[in-house]
């Protein structure tokens, strides 16, 4: 099983998929996955729930402020993100279609397990992330959804409020 220590994302309009590249330039073995629209939108939806359940600050906030607190934490992590634009050389092995990502939380860290379905019930790769790193990865995934026009929510946590109506 491969450990993914760094993430690179490419948004491919021709494929209508997001390419997740693990370990592009950190000296560890590289692995490429295709994220489909269906899987990605399900991940974005699940991400909101995971944060609501695992963030102490969010879960201890009054219910009416939980989304705002989650968005605040997400924005803080995004501001600290160190991302660069770089050319991505082709991978001689190509990219594998990602069928499932399992996310678990333990001791303040998130473990992501990546499944293609080709290896039975064993993950092909794993990654262990801190809370800010989880936010940063999902910020990039969400950006891909927007770039590819996949109808993802504009904000990951803040729900669109209906406009107020005034009767006169």
C-alpha positions as CSV (number, residue, x, y, z in Angstrom):
1,X,0.0,0.0,0.0
2,X,1.3,3.4,-1.0
3,X,1.5,6.4,1.3
4,X,0.4,9.7,-0.3
5,X,2.3,12.5,1.4
6,X,1.6,15.3,-1.1
7,X,-1.3,16.1,-3.4
8,X,-1.4,17.7,-6.8
9,X,-4.7,18.3,-8.7
10,X,-5.3,18.8,-12.4
11,X,-8.7,19.7,-13.7
12,X,-9.2,18.1,-17.1
13,X,-12.2,19.5,-19.0
14,X,-11.7,17.0,-21.9
15,X,-11.9,14.1,-19.5
16,X,-14.5,15.9,-17.4
17,X,-12.6,14.6,-14.4
18,X,-10.2,15.7,-11.7
19,X,-6.8,14.1,-11.7
20,X,-5.4,13.5,-8.2
21,X,-1.7,13.0,-8.3
22,X,-0.1,11.7,-5.2
23,X,3.6,12.3,-4.5
24,X,4.4,14.2,-7.7
25,X,7.6,15.8,-6.6
26,X,8.4,14.6,-3.1
27,X,10.7,11.7,-4.0
28,X,8.1,9.0,-3.0
29,X,6.4,6.7,-5.6
30,X,3.9,8.6,-7.7
31,X,0.3,7.5,-8.1
32,X,-2.4,9.1,-10.2
33,X,-6.2,8.7,-9.8
34,X,-9.2,10.0,-11.8
35,X,-11.9,11.5,-9.7
36,X,-15.3,11.4,-11.4
37,X,-18.0,14.1,-11.0
38,X,-20.2,11.7,-9.0
39,X,-17.6,10.6,-6.6
40,X,-16.3,14.2,-6.1
41,X,-19.7,15.7,-5.4
42,X,-20.4,13.0,-2.9
43,X,-17.0,13.7,-1.2
44,X,-17.7,17.4,-1.0
45,X,-21.1,16.7,0.6
46,X,-19.5,14.2,3.1
47,X,-16.7,16.6,3.9
48,X,-19.1,19.1,5.4
49,X,-20.6,16.4,7.6
50,X,-17.1,15.1,8.7
51,X,-16.1,18.6,9.7
52,X,-19.3,19.1,11.6
53,X,-18.7,15.9,13.6
54,X,-14.9,16.1,14.2
55,X,-14.1,19.8,14.8
56,X,-14.4,20.6,18.4
57,X,-14.9,24.3,17.7
58,X,-17.6,23.6,15.2
59,X,-19.5,21.0,17.3
60,X,-19.3,23.2,20.4
61,X,-20.7,26.3,18.5
62,X,-24.4,27.0,18.8
63,X,-26.3,25.2,16.0
64,X,-27.0,28.5,14.1
65,X,-23.3,29.3,13.9
66,X,-21.8,25.9,13.1
67,X,-21.7,26.5,9.3
68,X,-20.1,29.9,9.8
69,X,-17.5,28.4,12.2
70,X,-16.7,25.6,9.8
71,X,-16.3,28.0,6.9
72,X,-14.1,30.2,9.1
73,X,-11.8,27.3,9.9
74,X,-11.7,26.3,6.3
75,X,-10.8,29.8,5.2
76,X,-8.0,29.9,7.8
77,X,-6.5,26.6,6.5
78,X,-6.8,27.8,2.9
79,X,-4.9,31.0,3.7
80,X,-2.0,29.0,5.1
81,X,-1.9,26.6,2.2
82,X,1.4,26.5,0.2
83,X,0.3,25.7,-3.3
84,X,2.3,26.2,-6.5
85,X,1.5,26.0,-10.2
86,X,3.7,23.5,-11.9
87,X,3.8,21.5,-15.0
88,X,2.8,17.9,-14.5
89,X,4.7,15.4,-16.5
90,X,2.8,12.4,-17.8
91,X,2.8,9.3,-15.7
92,X,4.0,6.3,-17.6
93,X,1.5,4.1,-15.7
94,X,-1.5,6.4,-16.5
95,X,-4.2,7.2,-14.0
96,X,-6.5,4.8,-12.3
97,X,-10.2,5.4,-11.8
98,X,-10.9,6.0,-8.2
99,X,-14.0,4.2,-7.0
100,X,-14.1,5.1,-3.3
101,X,-12.4,7.1,-0.7
102,X,-12.9,6.2,3.0
103,X,-12.2,8.9,5.5
104,X,-11.8,8.1,9.2
105,X,-10.8,10.3,12.2
106,X,-8.6,9.2,15.1
107,X,-6.4,11.1,17.5
108,X,-6.9,14.4,15.7
109,X,-5.9,13.1,12.3
110,X,-7.8,12.0,9.2
111,X,-6.9,8.9,7.4
112,X,-8.0,8.7,3.7
113,X,-8.0,5.3,2.0
114,X,-8.1,5.2,-1.8
115,X,-9.8,2.3,-3.6
116,X,-10.0,1.5,-7.3
117,X,-11.8,-1.7,-7.0
118,X,-9.0,-3.6,-8.7
119,X,-7.4,-4.7,-5.4
120,X,-10.5,-6.3,-3.8
121,X,-11.3,-4.7,-0.5
122,X,-7.8,-3.4,0.2
123,X,-6.9,0.3,-0.4
124,X,-4.4,1.0,-3.1
125,X,-3.1,4.0,-1.2
126,X,-3.6,5.9,2.1
127,X,-2.9,9.3,3.4
128,X,-2.9,10.8,6.9
129,X,-3.8,14.4,7.2
130,X,-4.1,17.0,9.9
131,X,-7.3,19.1,10.2
132,X,-5.8,22.1,8.2
133,X,-4.4,19.7,5.5
134,X,-7.9,18.1,5.1
135,X,-9.3,21.6,4.5
136,X,-6.6,22.4,2.0
137,X,-7.2,19.2,0.0
138,X,-10.9,19.8,-0.1
139,X,-10.4,23.4,-1.1
140,X,-8.5,22.2,-4.1
141,X,-11.1,19.5,-4.9
142,X,-13.9,22.1,-4.6
143,X,-11.9,24.4,-6.9
144,X,-11.8,21.6,-9.5
145,X,-15.6,21.3,-9.2
146,X,-16.0,25.0,-9.9
147,X,-13.5,24.9,-12.8
148,X,-15.3,22.0,-14.4
149,X,-18.7,23.6,-13.7
150,X,-20.0,20.6,-11.7
151,X,-22.7,22.5,-9.8
152,X,-20.9,22.3,-6.5
153,X,-22.1,24.7,-3.8
154,X,-20.4,28.1,-4.0
155,X,-19.3,27.8,-0.4
156,X,-18.5,24.5,1.3
157,X,-20.3,25.3,4.5
158,X,-22.4,28.4,4.3
159,X,-25.8,27.5,3.0
160,X,-27.4,30.0,0.6
161,X,-30.1,31.9,2.5
162,X,-33.3,32.7,0.6
163,X,-33.8,36.4,0.0
164,X,-36.0,38.1,2.5
165,X,-39.4,39.1,1.3
166,X,-41.2,42.2,2.6
167,X,-44.9,42.7,2.4
168,X,-46.1,46.2,2.1
